[in-house]
């Protein structure tokens, strides 16, 4: 049996003799089924094709990005955060090979994996089993797990402290259990927020945005955006990384606050006339 991977979203399913009839993630309104139809692959097929490789890049002190080239599925970036001999993989990708395993082990391996939301669950069970690491997912998103694993720990409430410096905060919005990672000691103790796309860095790197669905352009209600801004206002961070290699390098806390204010004004019809 094979653990099939959806070619469109990159999420892996439990082992089965045949590919699943449907993709739970893609058929939901926040994602989409490819216009060419539902298609599946496996990690073995991806490896055997010789098409894919993972790029592990140094971003800044104690922070590395991991992406698959050419882009697969949604094309997100995962991050390896090194914090006082504790390595956390933030979000995940579908592809994993022996070269990646060796390079990650040279960087100290992975002590834990934490996910922002279901679109990036990808092959999290494969990564967890390879590195013998627990997976932290907010319990509000339990229904979206397509490959159950004994490695998964469902956390609850609004915050989970993994170390003295690394904490998960549930912001909701994009998904009910949507979470961000606050790295208090990152960027020379100025603080870094890693957000997946619960908070999305836009083309103008001085701004961010918030959406229920990015590919289908479904906005979030003003009240939810206000709540996200309020929760992040309590965190100290100077820099923000999203899931697509976009970074707000300075004044990221203020970028979130002014972006939320602009977003709400636009929804309420107070930003512009057209």
Buried (B, 14 or more C-beta within 10 A) or exposed (E): EBBBBBBBBBBBBBEEEEBBEEBBBBEBEBBBBEEEEBBBBBBEEBBEEEEBEBEBEEBBEBBBBBBBEEEBBBBBBBBBBBBEEBBBBBBBBBBBBEEBBEBBEEBEBBBBBBBBBBBBBBBBBBBBBBBEBBBBBBBBBEEBBBBEBEBBBBBEEEBBEBBEBBBBBBBBBBBBBBBBBBBBBBBEEBBBBBBBBBBBBBEEBBBBBBBBBBEEEEBBEBEBBBBBBEBBEEBEBBBBBBBBBBBBBBBBBEBBBBBBBBBBEEBEEEEEEE
